[in-house]
Amino acid sequence: MPVYTLPELPYDYSALAPVISPEIIELHHDKHHAAYVKGANDTLEQLAEARDKETWGSINGLEKNLAFHLSGHILHSIYWQNMTGPKDGGGEPLAADGVGALADAITESFGSFAGFKAQLTKAAATTQGSGWGVLAYEPLSGRLIVEQVYDHQGNVGQGATPILVFDAWEHAFYLQYKNQKVDFIDAMWAVVNWQDVARRYEAAASRANTLLLAP
């Protein structure tokens, strides 16, 4: 039985247009994300076979593959929920919209929304090759941080929970934006679903005391 399954999109392929074209959404979700799900399940089967046969020659590659595919699955699952149509998304999180706790946390952690937006934009747009820009809740400090993720799983703090992710892989934008990654990242702000981000922030903050620390 597969351990991981491809989640359904919370909207139709055209819901994020004109920021992201229907063709990109369909290919990105149905092909690329599906490949990460399959890759994670296949790697788990290969690890089970290695345990049964006690053949550990490929353990390094298998563990790397599991991290790559599983992280790709997790990040994409967040990515789809992080977005909504341009009529409902974008702008700035405000208390008047019921996301005041998130707005306060952003100001406390980054000085201002403008400072946060600039940092996440730069982190996503300047990834070398394939990667992500990520806003994460860091439980040791209880603050929000921006992480620059290479591929799917590099350069992240252990224990931090991603709550807003910007996909900067070429398959996320090339058909529409060509090689203009910066233009794509700038456009992404118009479809951010702050309600979803706020729910993720509140859930992560409520679990902060579950991180075990050495005395």
N, C-alpha and C positions, 0 to 999 in steps of 0.2 A: 504494500500500500504506500502511495506517495506521502511523504511527510509534509511537503509544502505544496500549496496550490496557488494558481494565479487568481488574484482577486478581480472581481468585476470592476469596471470603471464606474464612478459615481455619477457619470454624465455621458452624453453621447459624444461621438467623435468630433462633432462640430461645435461643441459647447464653449471651447476656449478661443475660437476664431474671433477676430483676425490675429490675435497674439500668437497662437499656435494653430497651424492648419489641421484640418481633419485627417489628411493623409499622414502627417507626422504622428498624430495621436494613435492612429490605427497601427502603424508599423511599430511604433515605440512600445505600445502595450502588448499587442498580439504577437509580435515577433521577438523583440529584444527582451522585454521583461519575462516573457514565457521561457526564453532560453536560459535565463538565470534560475528560474524555478526548476526546470529540467536538470540543469547542471548541478544544483544543490542536491536534488534527489538522487541523481546518478552517482554523485560522489559519496553520499551516505551508503549506497549499496556497495560501492567499491571498498569503502572502509570496513563494512561488515564482512566482505569476502576476505580482506586482509587479516582480520581478526580470526576468522574461521580457519584459515590456512596458515596463520602465523607467518605471513610473508610481509615483511615491513620495509622492503627495499624502496617502495614508492611513497612512504609515509609523508615525506616533506612536500612532495608535489600534491598529494591528496589533501593535506591540511590546508595548503595555500589555495587550492581550488575550492574547498568548502568555504573558506573565508570570503573569497572573491564572489562566488555565486550567491551565498547566503546574504552577504552585505548588499549585493546588487538587488536582491529580492526585497530586503527590508527597506532600503532607501527608495526604491521605486514605489513600494506600497504606501510610503509616507507621501511621496511626491504627488501622486494622483489626488490624494485627499487634501493636500496643501493648496490646491488650485480650485477656482470656481470661475464662472463666466465673468467677463469684464463689467457687466452691469451690476454684479453683486460683490466683486472682489476689488482688491487694490486699495489705494489710498494709504492711510495711516491708522493703526489701531487706536481707538478712542474709548474713553469710559462711557460715552454716550451710546456706544454700540455694544456695551456689555463686555468689553475686553479690557477693562481698566487695569486689572492686575498684570496682564501682559505688558500693557503700555508703560506702567510704572517700572516693571522689571527691566524693560529695554532702556528706559531713561537712566535708571540706577546703574546698570551695567555698562552702558556705552556713552553716557552723558547727554544724549539726545537721540531722537529717532533718526535725524539726518546723519548723525555720526555712525549709527548702526547700519543704516542703509548703504552708506558709502563703503563701510568695511566689508559687508557681505557681498556687495556688488564686485568690489575689487578682488576678494578672495575667490569668487566663482569665475570671474572673467580672466584671471591670470593663472589658473591651473595649467600646469605644463602637460599638454596632451589631453588625456581623459581624466575627468574628476568632477567634484561637486563643491559647492559652497554650502555650508551647513550652520544653522543657528542651533545651539544645543544648550540644554540645562546641565550645568556642572555641579554635582551634589556636594562635593567637598566644600566649595565656597558658597554654594547657594546662589550663584549668579549665572547669567547667560554668557556664553562665549561663542565666537565664530571660529569654525574649523574649516581648513582647506583640505579636502579629501582627495588624494590621488587614487585613480582607479575607483575602487569601492571601499577600501578598508584601511588606507594608510593615513598617517598623521592625525590620529584622533586620540583624545584622552580617554583612558579606560574608565568606564562608569558613566560617561556623559551621555545624555539622551537627546537624540536629534528631534527637533520640533518643527523646523522649517528647512527644506532642502531645495537647492537650485541645481538641476542637472546640467552640467556643462560638457557632457560628452557630445561629440559631433552628431551622433544619431538623434539627439534631442532637438536639433535646430537646422542642420545643414541644408535640407531640402528647401527651406524657406529663407534662411538668413545667410546661406553660403558660408563663407569663412568669417563672418562678422559676429563673433561670439559676444562681444560687448553689447552690440545692438539687441541680441536676444536676451541677455541678462537684464538690460534696462527695460525691455518690454515685459519681462516676467513679473515685474512689480505690479502690473495692472490686473493680474489674475490671482494674487495671493488671497487665500481664504483665511482671514484673520480669526474667524470663529474657530476653525479647526486648529490653528496654531495656538490659540488661547487655551483650548481644551487640552492640548498636549502639554502645554506649559504647566497648567494647574495639576494635571495628573502626575507629571514628573516631579514637581515640587512637593507634592503630598507624599511621595515615596522617598524623599531625600534621606530619611533616617535608616533606610534599609541597607545602605552601603556600610560594610563592616570595615573598621579601621583597626590597625595594629595599635596596642597600647603604647 
